Amino acid sequence: MSADNWTNCSKCGSSSFREDYEIGIWSGEFHASYRGRCEDCGYTFTFKHDAPVENDAERLRAEALAKLTPADRKALGLDGND
């Protein structure tokens, strides 16, 4: 999702502060970005954050393997590298 908005500039008070932002998940990453710029005074603010999206299947598998006893691991044929 992306959008733009016009609001008041926190630096000079004019109503010519343009805000642009995007948020979404692309290629396995959460992405959020924001940029604001005043057309009158030139004040600019930017923010960007990217984070990998956790793979629930891998996390659940790792949690289940961590709960196995050595006897369970041996019975399942797991060699400790799983």
C-alpha positions as CSV (number, residue, x, y, z in Angstrom):
1,M,0.0,0.0,0.0
2,S,1.3,3.5,-0.8
3,A,-0.2,6.9,-0.4
4,D,0.5,10.6,-0.3
5,N,-1.0,13.3,1.8
6,W,-0.6,17.1,2.3
7,T,-0.5,18.5,5.8
8,N,1.0,21.4,7.8
9,C,4.8,21.7,8.1
10,S,6.0,21.3,11.7
11,K,8.9,23.7,10.9
12,C,7.2,26.7,9.2
13,G,3.5,26.0,9.6
14,S,2.6,26.2,5.9
15,S,0.2,23.6,4.5
16,S,2.6,22.5,1.8
17,F,4.1,19.5,3.6
18,R,3.8,16.5,1.4
19,E,3.9,13.0,3.0
20,D,4.6,9.9,1.0
21,Y,4.5,6.4,2.6
22,E,4.5,2.7,1.7
23,I,3.9,-0.3,3.8
24,G,3.7,-4.0,2.8
25,I,5.5,-7.3,2.5
26,W,7.6,-7.9,-0.6
27,S,9.9,-10.9,-1.2
28,G,9.7,-12.2,2.3
29,E,10.4,-8.8,4.0
30,F,8.2,-6.4,5.8
31,H,8.8,-2.9,4.4
32,A,7.7,0.5,5.8
33,S,8.9,3.8,4.5
34,Y,7.9,7.5,5.0
35,R,9.1,10.7,3.5
36,G,7.8,14.2,4.1
37,R,9.0,17.4,2.5
38,C,7.8,21.0,2.8
39,E,7.5,22.7,-0.6
40,D,7.9,26.1,1.1
41,C,10.9,25.8,3.6
42,G,12.5,22.6,2.3
43,Y,12.3,20.8,5.6
44,T,12.5,17.0,5.0
45,F,12.0,14.0,7.2
46,T,12.5,10.3,6.2
47,F,12.0,7.0,7.9
48,K,12.6,3.5,6.6
49,H,12.3,0.0,8.2
50,D,12.8,-3.4,6.7
51,A,12.5,-6.7,8.6
52,P,12.4,-10.3,7.5
53,V,9.1,-12.1,7.8
54,E,9.4,-15.0,10.2
55,N,8.8,-18.4,8.6
56,D,6.3,-20.0,11.0
57,A,6.9,-23.5,9.6
58,E,10.6,-23.3,10.3
59,R,10.1,-21.8,13.8
60,L,7.5,-24.5,14.7
61,R,9.8,-27.3,13.5
62,A,12.8,-25.9,15.5
63,E,10.6,-25.6,18.6
64,A,9.4,-29.2,18.2
65,L,12.9,-30.6,17.7
66,A,14.1,-28.7,20.8
67,K,11.6,-30.5,22.9
68,L,12.7,-34.0,21.9
69,T,14.6,-36.2,24.3
70,P,17.8,-37.9,23.2
71,A,15.9,-41.2,23.1
72,D,13.2,-39.6,20.9
73,R,15.8,-38.2,18.6
74,K,17.5,-41.6,18.3
75,A,14.1,-43.4,17.7
76,L,13.3,-40.9,14.9
77,G,16.8,-41.3,13.3
78,L,17.8,-37.7,13.9
79,D,21.6,-37.2,14.0
80,G,21.6,-33.9,15.9
81,N,22.0,-31.8,12.7
82,D,18.3,-31.3,12.1
